[in-house]
């Protein structure tokens, strides 16, 4: 699947779970950040065409 995903979460097991699920779905480009401050440079470098926020 040709898409990029940025996972932003301070909970390492949650990031690992999402990474595994996305890899199983064929997502090849996955970046991670601990929080919004760390995640913002990823978005500035490669702006998103779409975004979604899940508050779990």
C-alpha positions in Angstrom: 0.0 0.0 0.0 1.5 3.4 -1.0 0.9 5.6 2.0 2.9 7.0 4.8 1.8 6.7 8.4 3.0 8.6 11.5 2.1 7.0 14.8 2.2 9.5 17.7 1.8 8.0 21.1 3.8 8.0 24.4 2.9 4.3 25.1 5.5 2.1 23.4 3.3 -1.1 23.4 0.5 0.8 21.7 2.9 2.1 19.0 4.2 -1.5 18.5 0.6 -2.8 18.1 -0.3 -0.2 15.6 2.9 -0.7 13.7 2.3 -4.5 13.5 -1.3 -4.0 12.3 -0.2 -1.5 9.7 2.6 -3.7 8.4 0.1 -6.6 8.1 -2.1 -4.4 6.0 0.9 -3.6 3.7 1.9 -0.1 4.8 5.6 0.1 4.2 6.4 3.6 5.4 5.7 4.1 9.1 7.3 6.7 11.3 6.9 7.1 15.1 6.9 9.9 17.6 6.5 10.1 21.4 4.3 13.2 21.3 3.1 16.1 19.2 6.3 18.1 19.6 8.3 15.2 18.2 5.7 14.4 15.5 5.4 17.9 14.1 8.7 17.9 12.3 7.6 14.7 10.4 4.5 16.6 9.2 6.5 19.7 8.3 9.0 17.7 6.3 6.3 15.8 4.4 2.8 17.4 4.8 -0.1 15.0 5.1 -2.8 14.8 2.5 -5.1 13.5 5.1 -5.0 13.0 8.8 -6.9 11.2 11.5 -6.8 11.4 15.3 -7.8 8.6 17.6 -8.1 9.3 21.3 -8.0 5.9 22.9 
